[in-house]
């Protein structure tokens, strides 16, 4: 399950960066940590939506990891 979250999150980050490059060619992945520094991103509804999708995936990942920890699961084999 952890690898599924990691893959989804990585793909969403790539999608965001790719779209940001269309608006700002020299933008970096680190720049996306503070998109409010770039009005082109700050005010773009598609970028904001996709950024929300990424935040949702990160939140779901943290909830899953907390759930696992709460139940004392220490290895993936216990979950299978």
C-alpha positions as CSV (number, residue, x, y, z in Angstrom):
1,X,0.0,0.0,0.0
2,X,2.8,2.4,0.8
3,X,4.3,1.9,-2.7
4,X,0.9,2.7,-4.2
5,X,0.8,6.0,-2.3
6,X,4.4,6.8,-3.2
7,X,3.7,6.2,-6.9
8,X,0.5,8.2,-7.0
9,X,2.2,11.1,-5.2
10,X,5.3,11.1,-7.5
11,X,3.1,11.0,-10.6
12,X,1.0,13.9,-9.2
13,X,4.2,15.9,-8.5
14,X,5.4,15.3,-12.0
15,X,2.0,16.4,-13.4
16,X,2.1,19.6,-11.4
17,X,5.7,20.4,-12.4
18,X,5.0,19.7,-16.1
19,X,2.0,22.0,-16.0
20,X,3.9,24.7,-14.2
21,X,6.7,24.5,-16.8
22,X,4.1,25.4,-19.4
23,X,3.4,28.7,-17.6
24,X,6.9,29.3,-16.2
25,X,9.6,27.5,-18.2
26,X,12.4,27.8,-15.6
27,X,10.4,26.8,-12.5
28,X,11.8,24.1,-10.3
29,X,10.2,21.4,-8.1
30,X,11.4,23.4,-5.1
31,X,9.6,26.5,-6.4
32,X,6.3,24.5,-6.3
33,X,6.6,24.4,-2.5
34,X,5.8,28.1,-2.5
35,X,3.5,28.6,-5.5
36,X,2.1,31.8,-4.0
37,X,5.5,33.4,-5.1
38,X,4.3,33.0,-8.7
39,X,1.1,34.8,-9.6
40,X,0.7,32.7,-12.7
41,X,0.3,29.6,-10.5
42,X,-1.4,31.3,-7.6
43,X,-4.3,32.4,-9.8
44,X,-4.6,29.4,-12.1
45,X,-7.6,27.2,-11.2
46,X,-6.2,24.1,-12.9
47,X,-2.9,24.3,-11.0
48,X,-4.7,24.9,-7.8
49,X,-7.0,21.9,-8.4
50,X,-4.1,19.6,-9.1
51,X,-2.2,21.0,-6.1
52,X,-5.3,20.0,-4.0
53,X,-5.2,16.5,-5.5
54,X,-1.6,16.2,-4.4
55,X,-2.4,17.5,-0.9
56,X,-5.3,15.0,-0.6
57,X,-2.9,12.1,-1.6
58,X,-0.4,13.3,1.0
59,X,-3.1,13.5,3.7
60,X,-4.4,10.0,2.8
61,X,-0.8,8.6,3.0
62,X,-0.3,10.1,6.4
63,X,-3.6,8.8,7.7
64,X,-2.7,5.3,6.4
65,X,0.7,5.4,8.1
66,X,-0.8,6.6,11.3
67,X,-3.5,3.8,11.1
68,X,-0.7,1.2,10.6
69,X,1.3,2.5,13.5
70,X,-1.7,2.6,15.8
71,X,-2.3,-1.0,15.1
72,X,1.3,-2.0,15.6
73,X,1.9,-3.2,12.0
74,X,5.6,-3.2,11.5
75,X,5.9,-5.0,8.1
76,X,3.9,-5.2,5.0
77,X,3.6,-9.0,5.3
78,X,1.3,-8.5,8.4
79,X,-1.1,-6.6,6.2
80,X,-1.2,-9.3,3.5
